[in-house]
Amino acid sequence: MSTELAWFKSSYSGSGGDNCIEVALHTDAVHVRDSKDTARPPFTVSTTAWSHFTSYASSTAQS
């Protein structure tokens, strides 16, 4: 079994790659890191917390 995380950037990040985060989804956690400094340790949040965050971010972006 592999413990490698599959990191990805949002499709909204654009092609420049500036000021982006990368996310890796796991069964019970979401890992988040700076795309420009991938050597720094990522922070981890629960899937519930990530869901609340993305819902909030989506609703404020539409306002």
PyRosetta script that sets phi, psi and omega in degrees:
from pyrosetta import init, pose_from_sequence

init()
pose = pose_from_sequence("MSTELAWFKSSYSGSGGDNCIEVALHTDAVHVRDSKDTARPPFTVSTTAWSHFTSYASSTAQS")
pose.set_psi(1, 132.0)
pose.set_omega(1, -178.8)
pose.set_phi(2, -86.8)
pose.set_psi(2, 140.7)
pose.set_omega(2, 175.6)
pose.set_phi(3, -104.3)
pose.set_psi(3, 5.5)
pose.set_omega(3, 177.3)
pose.set_phi(4, -64.0)
pose.set_psi(4, 137.1)
pose.set_omega(4, 175.8)
pose.set_phi(5, -93.0)
pose.set_psi(5, 143.0)
pose.set_omega(5, 178.1)
pose.set_phi(6, -95.8)
pose.set_psi(6, 97.0)
pose.set_omega(6, -176.9)
pose.set_phi(7, -81.9)
pose.set_psi(7, 143.6)
pose.set_omega(7, 175.3)
pose.set_phi(8, -148.3)
pose.set_psi(8, 158.0)
pose.set_omega(8, 175.6)
pose.set_phi(9, -107.7)
pose.set_psi(9, 155.0)
pose.set_omega(9, 177.2)
pose.set_phi(10, -63.6)
pose.set_psi(10, 148.5)
pose.set_omega(10, 175.1)
pose.set_phi(11, -66.5)
pose.set_psi(11, -15.7)
pose.set_omega(11, 177.3)
pose.set_phi(12, -82.6)
pose.set_psi(12, -3.2)
pose.set_omega(12, -175.8)
pose.set_phi(13, -69.1)
pose.set_psi(13, -25.6)
pose.set_omega(13, -177.3)
pose.set_phi(14, 84.1)
pose.set_psi(14, 176.0)
pose.set_omega(14, -175.5)
pose.set_phi(15, -88.7)
pose.set_psi(15, -16.4)
pose.set_omega(15, -178.4)
pose.set_phi(16, -70.6)
pose.set_psi(16, -32.1)
pose.set_omega(16, 178.5)
pose.set_phi(17, 77.7)
pose.set_psi(17, 8.5)
pose.set_omega(17, -179.6)
pose.set_phi(18, -79.7)
pose.set_psi(18, 143.7)
pose.set_omega(18, 174.5)
pose.set_phi(19, 52.3)
pose.set_psi(19, 47.6)
pose.set_omega(19, -178.3)
pose.set_phi(20, -113.8)
pose.set_psi(20, 159.6)
pose.set_omega(20, 169.0)
pose.set_phi(21, -115.8)
pose.set_psi(21, 157.7)
pose.set_omega(21, 172.9)
pose.set_phi(22, -116.6)
pose.set_psi(22, 148.0)
pose.set_omega(22, -176.4)
pose.set_phi(23, -127.4)
pose.set_psi(23, 142.9)
pose.set_omega(23, 173.2)
pose.set_phi(24, -129.1)
pose.set_psi(24, 122.2)
pose.set_omega(24, -178.5)
pose.set_phi(25, -90.6)
pose.set_psi(25, 140.2)
pose.set_omega(25, 177.0)
pose.set_phi(26, -134.3)
pose.set_psi(26, 166.9)
pose.set_omega(26, -176.1)
pose.set_phi(27, -52.6)
pose.set_psi(27, -45.9)
pose.set_omega(27, -175.0)
pose.set_phi(28, -121.3)
pose.set_psi(28, 11.8)
pose.set_omega(28, -178.5)
pose.set_phi(29, -155.6)
pose.set_psi(29, 159.8)
pose.set_omega(29, 174.1)
pose.set_phi(30, -123.5)
pose.set_psi(30, 128.0)
pose.set_omega(30, -179.1)
pose.set_phi(31, -103.1)
pose.set_psi(31, 137.1)
pose.set_omega(31, -176.2)
pose.set_phi(32, -130.9)
pose.set_psi(32, 134.7)
pose.set_omega(32, 178.4)
pose.set_phi(33, -143.3)
pose.set_psi(33, 163.5)
pose.set_omega(33, 176.2)
pose.set_phi(34, -76.5)
pose.set_psi(34, 125.5)
pose.set_omega(34, -176.9)
pose.set_phi(35, -69.3)
pose.set_psi(35, -21.9)
pose.set_omega(35, -179.4)
pose.set_phi(36, -88.1)
pose.set_psi(36, -17.3)
pose.set_omega(36, -177.7)
pose.set_phi(37, -135.4)
pose.set_psi(37, 71.4)
pose.set_omega(37, -174.8)
pose.set_phi(38, -73.1)
pose.set_psi(38, -8.3)
pose.set_omega(38, 176.8)
pose.set_phi(39, -77.3)
pose.set_psi(39, -22.6)
pose.set_omega(39, 177.8)
pose.set_phi(40, -69.2)
pose.set_psi(40, 145.3)
pose.set_omega(40, 179.1)
pose.set_phi(41, -65.0)
pose.set_psi(41, 138.2)
pose.set_omega(41, 176.5)
pose.set_phi(42, -74.3)
pose.set_psi(42, 162.3)
pose.set_omega(42, 169.2)
pose.set_phi(43, -103.2)
pose.set_psi(43, 156.7)
pose.set_omega(43, -173.9)
pose.set_phi(44, -125.1)
pose.set_psi(44, 136.2)
pose.set_omega(44, 176.2)
pose.set_phi(45, -128.9)
pose.set_psi(45, 160.4)
pose.set_omega(45, 177.6)
pose.set_phi(46, -70.1)
pose.set_psi(46, 158.8)
pose.set_omega(46, 177.9)
pose.set_phi(47, -63.8)
pose.set_psi(47, -31.9)
pose.set_omega(47, 177.8)
pose.set_phi(48, -66.2)
pose.set_psi(48, -45.9)
pose.set_omega(48, 178.9)
pose.set_phi(49, -62.7)
pose.set_psi(49, -40.8)
pose.set_omega(49, 179.2)
pose.set_phi(50, -64.5)
pose.set_psi(50, -40.8)
pose.set_omega(50, 178.2)
pose.set_phi(51, -61.6)
pose.set_psi(51, -43.9)
pose.set_omega(51, 177.4)
pose.set_phi(52, -62.7)
pose.set_psi(52, -43.4)
pose.set_omega(52, 180.0)
pose.set_phi(53, -61.8)
pose.set_psi(53, -49.1)
pose.set_omega(53, -177.5)
pose.set_phi(54, -67.4)
pose.set_psi(54, -33.9)
pose.set_omega(54, 175.7)
pose.set_phi(55, -64.0)
pose.set_psi(55, -44.6)
pose.set_omega(55, 179.3)
pose.set_phi(56, -63.5)
pose.set_psi(56, -46.8)
pose.set_omega(56, -178.9)
pose.set_phi(57, -61.8)
pose.set_psi(57, -39.6)
pose.set_omega(57, 178.9)
pose.set_phi(58, -65.7)
pose.set_psi(58, -41.5)
pose.set_omega(58, -178.3)
pose.set_phi(59, -70.7)
pose.set_psi(59, -34.4)
pose.set_omega(59, 179.0)
pose.set_phi(60, -76.1)
pose.set_psi(60, -28.9)
pose.set_omega(60, 178.6)
pose.set_phi(61, -69.5)
pose.set_psi(61, -27.2)
pose.set_omega(61, -179.5)
pose.set_phi(62, -85.5)
pose.set_psi(62, -11.4)
pose.set_omega(62, -178.3)
pose.set_phi(63, -77.2)
pose.dump_pdb("model.pdb")
